[in-house]
């Protein structure tokens, strides 16, 4: 994208996803459609105009359009939810996006955008290394929005939140309550299959418990054998190509980036618990969390594909000299 000398490149949430400063594992922002049943044609048109401004690098005017839409939308309306959602997606700062998603959930709880906002909020807490804070968002998606894709996505994130806290029995029980046939084909099915493989050695007392038991914070039975309390074997994400790559490999897989080193260190620790060996690149912000060093882009792309099967987003980055 060409940016004139008088324009600053827009570093919003969508741009950060594309640049790898923020990893958004389960959503493709650019592919989402605007509007829907109940959303006014005028608002849909203006949101499309704001997105076009973003694409041209004119973030300031795009923000003004979205601010105007939020200010004019009636309280608790679908128009308000749509305006808040897109202002969050196209926000310049993650904090602004988080505030708008929270406002959407509170002020327009019946909007079709609400489950997506809940998932986004939960993903943010997972990215920060706070799985316990993320869990209520995912529980609400599973409990209140009976759509197969959203239930599957919410459940998968719930399972990950338990795994991140080494609650293997509880996570596996939650996963076993999700029927295989209910998970849509594609990325979600691959992620669910990968999690199921991690549960093969974990035994729970009630593998057929209803999803609501695990998803709403109810009591979950303890493991019936010592094997259940031990961490499940995690397949290493280190590929043969990574092992053979030299320390000066040109390419790496970037998983996230943070403004502070402490946040990056928390992310590296979380990834380690998931069996992913990561490091921090850079001595000043953004502190990039990356894994692997590869001589070729093809090797790095193959490693990224394997990570995506585990539900971990990222992109191939060329390592600066």
N, C-alpha and C positions, 0 to 999 in steps of 0.2 A: 504494500500500500504506500503510495507516494504522499508525503505530507509537506505542505508548503512551509517556507521559512517563518510564516506568521502563525502557523498552527503548531500546537504541541500534540504529539501522539497520545491518544487516549489510553490511559492505563486502567481501564475499568475492569470489573470482574470478568467479563467475557474476554477482554484483551489479555488479562493475566492468565486465564486458562490457556489461551492460545500460545502465550509465551512461556508457559510452564512455571510461572511464579506462584500459581495456585493450581493444584491438581484437583479436578472434579471427576471422580472415577466413574460415576454412573449416568452422567447427563451430557448430552451434546447440545450446548446452548444454541449454537448457530442454526441447528436444524429445527428448533421449536417454532411452532406456528403462533401467530398472534390472534387473539380474540376467541370466540366460541359462542355457544348458546347464551343469550342474555346480555352479552357485551355489545354496547352501542357501536354502530358502524363508524361514527365520528371518532371515538376513542381508538378503535382498531387502526383507523387511517393515521392518526397522530402518532401512535406507537410505532407504526411502520416508518413514518417520517423520522422519528428519533433514531431508530435503528440504522436508517440510511445515513444520517448525520454521523453516527458513530463510525460507520464503515469509511466515511470520508475523513475521519480524524477530527471532526468538529464536536468534541465532547461537551464543550461549554454550552453550545446552543441545544444539543440533545438533552442535556440536563435541565435546561430552562423549559423545554417542551414537557418533559416528564413531571417536573415540579408543578407546572400549570395544570396538568391532567389530574394529579393527586389532589391539588387544592380545589378543583372544580367538581370532583366526583362526589355524589351523595354518600353520606355515612352508611356503612354496611352494604353498599351496593356491589354488584359484580364489576362495575366500571372501576370502583375504588380498588378492588382486589387486583384487577388486571393492571391498573396503573402502578400500584405498589410493587407488584411482582416484577414488572419490567424495569422499574426504577432501581430495584434491587439487583437484577441481573446485569444491568448496564451501569451500576454504581462505580465510582472511582475508587472508593475505599471499602474494604470488607466490613468494617464496622457499620457503615451506612447501609450496606446490603442487609446485614443482620437485623438492624433496627426495622427496616421495611418489612422483612419477612415475618418478624415477630408481630408487628402491627397488623399485617394481613391476617395472621392466624387469630388475633384477638378481635379485630373489628369486622372481619368478613369470614367467619368460621365455616359458612356453608358454601363458600366459593369453590369451584373446581380447582382453583389454584392452591387451596389450603394444603392438601397432602404433599404437593411438590415443595411448598414452603417449609413444611415440617421436615421433610427429608433433607432439604438444604441445611436447615438449622442443625439437625443431627450430624450431618457430614462435617460441618464446621467444627463441632465439638470433638468429633473423632480425629480430625486433622490436628487439633490442638492437643491431642492425647488425653481427652477427658471422656472416656466411654460411659461412665456412670451418668454424666450430664447429658450425653447424647441419647441414652436409652429411652427416656420418656417420649421423645419426639417419634422414635421408631415404633414404640408401643402404641401410640395414638394412631399412627397410620394403619397399623395392623388391625386395631380394634374398631376404628370408626369409618374406614373407607374400604368396603368390600369389593374391591376391584382386583382381579387376579394378579395383574402386573404390579400394582402398588403393594399388595400383601406380600408378594414374593420379594420385592425390593426391600420393604420394611423388615421382613423376617431375616433376610440375608444380613442386613446391617445390624439387627439385634444379635444375631449369632456372632458376628465379628466383635461386637462390643463385649460380649462375654469372653470370647477368646482373648481379647486384649487384656483382660483382667485375670487370665488363667482359670476362668470358670468353665473348663471344658465340659463337664457333665451337663451343666445347665444350658450351655450353648448348643450342645449336640441334641439334647432333648427338645429344645425349641425347633431345631432344624428338622428333626424326625417327625414333628407334628405338621410339617409342610409337605403335602402330597407332591410327589415328583411330577405327576401329570399336570399339576396346577401352575408349574413354573414355565413361563413362555420359552419357546425355543430361542436360541441366540445367546447373547452375552450373559443374561441372568441364569440360564440353564447351566452354562459353563461354570459360573461362579458357585452355584449351588452344588454342582457335582464335585468341584474341588473341595468345598467345605465338608461334604459327605465323606470324602476320602480321608479327611483328617479325623473323622469321628469313628472310623472302623474299629479302633481299639478302645473306645470309650463306652462304658456300660452304665446305663441309667435304670432306675427301678420302674419307670413309667414311660417307655419310649413312645407310646401311643397317646400320651396326654394331649388334650385339646390345646390348640395354639394359644388360646386366651390365657391359659395358666402361666405360660412363660412370658406372654406378651404384655400382661397387665400387672406384673409384679407379684403374682401369687406365689405361694410356697412351692418350691420345686424339690422333689425328693433328692436325697443325697445318693452318691454312687454306691453300688452294692459290692464293689471290689476295689482293692488298692489300685488296680490299673486305672480306675476312673478318676482318682484324685491326682494322678501323675499327668504331666503335660502329654498330649497326644503327639506322636511323631509328626514332625512337620517336614514336608519335602523341601529340601533346599532349593532356592531359586538360582543357585550358582550353576551355570551351564558349563558344558565341556569347553565351549569356545571362550567363556570368561576365564576358566582356569588356565587356558593356554595363552590368554592375552597378556601382553607385557604391561608393566606398570605405566608405560607411556602411551597406552592405547589412545587413539584419537576420539573415541566415542564413548558415551555413557548413557544410562537411562536416568533421567531426572524425575523424581517422584513428587517433589514439592519445593517450596522456598519460603523463607520467613524473614521478618524484619529483625528478629533478635536471635542470637546464637542459642539462647536457652530454649526457645521454641523448637529450633532445629534439632537440638540434642534430645528433646523429649520425643520428637518424631522418629529419630534414629533408634531410640530405645524401644519405642512401640514396634517399629519394623523388625527389630531384632527378635522380639517376642513372637512375631509372626514368621520367623525363619528367614527373614530377608536381611542380608548384610548391606548396610548403607553407610555413607560417610557424609561429611559436610565439606563442601567446596566453597572457598571464598573467605576472606578475612574481614569483610564488611558487608552490609546488607545489599541485596538479598543473600541470605545464607542458604545455598542450594543443597538440598538433600538428594544424593545420587547413589546409584548402585552400579557396580561393574565398570570395567574398562575394556574396550573392544577395539581391535585394529580396523574393523570395517563397520559401516553403517548396517550392513545386512546382519551381522552378528548381534549388534545392539537391538535391531528390530525384532529378531527372533527371541531375545531375552525379554523384551517388552511384551510380546505376545503371550509369553508364559506368565508374566506378572498379571496381565489383564484377566487371564483365566482364574486367578486368585482374587479378582476384584480390586486390584491395585492399579490405579491410573498412572499415567506418566507420559513421557515423550523422549525421543532420542535427541540428545544434545551433543554438540561437538565441543570437546574440552579445549579451553583456551590455553595457548602455550604458557 
